[in-house]
Amino acid sequence: MTKIVDNLFKLGAHVIYGSGNTSGMHVSGHGHQGDLKLMLTLMKPKYFMPIHGEYRMLHLHKMFADSVGVEQENVFILNNGDVVDIKASVARHTRSIPAGSTYVDGLSVGDMDFVLRDRQKIAEEGILMITVLVNQKDGKVMAEPEVISRGFAIEPKRREQMNRLILDTLKDLYEAGRHSRNVKKKQI
């Protein structure tokens, strides 16, 4: 919706938009009943499948289709995973396939067991993360280390000691010519 408004402004149109408080207008971005009926009347679809909104909205849209002559058996209100197959110009709701939220972490898709195990372990034991910004070219530390804890607190004095230890370790590695990222991770 925002792109449409932006494009109208670019074309020089006088656009009234915003919330009712600032503009006196309220619009949802969705077509009204008359718009939906007009679309169905002009398109004259043989098959119709409302696809966006709450079930009650889909049902009302189905009723609009019926009111302009679309046969009820040719209107499909589907759930996620429902399949409509079209064969020989005939559409039918034939089956359902597994659908829903799928975990994606960049490395794998689907299996949640290890995620739940990890979260349980973090909840029970906590987690400590250390981030250090290091210049890849020369191996020098670019900023103070950041020590992040979840599930337990670190006293400010201890946090300072940890930062000093991290910086000293990185300095020793730098002076020894050991610039490998893996070596730094292991030593820290």
Beta strands, then each sheet from edge to edge (+ up, - down):
strand 1: 82-87
strand 2: 90-96
strand 3: 127-131
strand 4: 146-150
sheet 1: 1+ 2-
sheet 2: 3+ 4-
end
